[in-house]
Amino acid sequence: MGKKLYVGNLTYSVNDDSLQQYFSEFGTIASAKVIMDRDSGRSKGFGFVEMSTDAEAQAAISGMNGKVIDGRGMTVNEARPMEPRTGGGGGGGYGGGRNSY
């Protein structure tokens, strides 16, 4: 089992410090990060917590998954590795100009 946990369904009021506080009762926190929208600067509603040991991570999943914080039940599970992004995607093409005769 990995030590990095995905934490979802967070309210916008949760920040890195409060996320760390919620999980600290289950062991030593290596890192706690709420993912922020780069345009608005507001939380995207999820984050990641890295516990020091696998046993602490398992205890945190058991203790925090479904726990209601600010009226929302959190989703906590083992974080999956980030999938590689493919290709350069969209854009391109010519925008079919108008002919004004």
Legacy VTK file of the C-alpha trace (Angstrom):
# vtk DataFile Version 3.0
C-alpha trace
ASCII
DATASET POLYDATA
POINTS 101 float
0.000 0.000 0.000
1.178 3.493 -0.758
1.523 6.232 1.784
-0.001 8.935 -0.419
-3.741 9.431 0.000
-6.311 11.114 -2.209
-8.786 13.247 -0.248
-11.898 14.317 -2.144
-15.189 16.154 -1.598
-13.565 18.941 0.426
-15.279 22.256 1.018
-13.657 25.396 -0.355
-12.741 26.464 3.181
-10.263 23.583 3.669
-6.633 24.607 3.180
-3.277 22.821 3.536
-3.044 23.510 7.280
-6.546 22.324 8.144
-6.101 19.220 5.970
-2.932 18.414 7.901
-4.744 18.910 11.221
-7.572 16.531 10.243
-5.109 13.725 9.467
-2.527 14.348 12.212
-4.388 12.165 14.723
-3.493 9.132 12.582
0.266 9.688 12.529
3.043 11.829 11.135
2.154 13.846 8.052
4.914 14.095 5.447
2.849 16.528 3.357
-0.706 17.838 2.968
-1.733 19.758 -0.142
-5.119 21.077 -1.283
-5.170 21.474 -5.057
-6.008 25.032 -6.107
-7.444 26.318 -9.373
-4.744 28.403 -11.016
-7.211 30.882 -12.523
-9.530 31.552 -9.580
-7.135 30.686 -6.740
-9.945 28.678 -5.140
-9.758 25.078 -3.970
-10.703 22.435 -6.527
-12.271 20.389 -3.722
-9.602 17.712 -3.433
-6.087 17.238 -2.190
-3.403 14.782 -1.180
-1.971 13.746 2.173
1.240 11.762 2.496
1.600 9.744 5.677
4.956 8.572 7.052
4.118 4.848 7.104
1.758 2.459 5.352
0.122 1.582 8.684
-0.626 5.263 9.369
-2.019 5.649 5.861
-4.342 2.664 6.368
-5.486 4.046 9.738
-6.198 7.427 8.117
-8.265 5.822 5.347
-10.263 3.839 7.893
-10.777 6.830 10.169
-11.408 9.597 7.658
-13.214 8.047 4.671
-16.824 9.239 4.896
-16.139 11.564 7.834
-18.260 14.705 7.565
-16.325 17.976 7.630
-18.298 21.213 7.162
-21.330 19.252 5.980
-19.536 17.095 3.399
-18.504 13.464 3.667
-14.865 13.173 2.628
-13.622 10.529 0.230
-10.264 9.132 1.298
-8.398 6.375 -0.506
-4.966 5.445 -1.763
-3.764 7.870 -4.425
-3.193 6.374 -7.859
-0.080 7.312 -9.804
-0.589 10.209 -12.178
-1.288 8.977 -15.691
1.014 10.247 -18.427
-0.533 12.944 -20.534
-0.707 12.245 -24.224
-0.231 14.467 -27.213
-0.525 18.165 -27.672
-4.274 18.101 -28.118
-6.697 20.649 -29.475
-6.287 23.951 -31.127
-5.095 24.138 -34.675
-6.957 24.289 -37.871
-8.057 27.267 -39.847
-11.169 29.125 -38.929
-13.140 28.994 -42.145
-12.997 32.623 -43.128
-15.914 34.588 -44.491
-15.997 35.810 -47.963
-17.653 39.118 -48.309
-18.551 39.574 -51.942
LINES 1 102
101 0 1 2 3 4 5 6 7 8 9 10 11 12 13 14 15 16 17 18 19 20 21 22 23 24 25 26 27 28 29 30 31 32 33 34 35 36 37 38 39 40 41 42 43 44 45 46 47 48 49 50 51 52 53 54 55 56 57 58 59 60 61 62 63 64 65 66 67 68 69 70 71 72 73 74 75 76 77 78 79 80 81 82 83 84 85 86 87 88 89 90 91 92 93 94 95 96 97 98 99 100
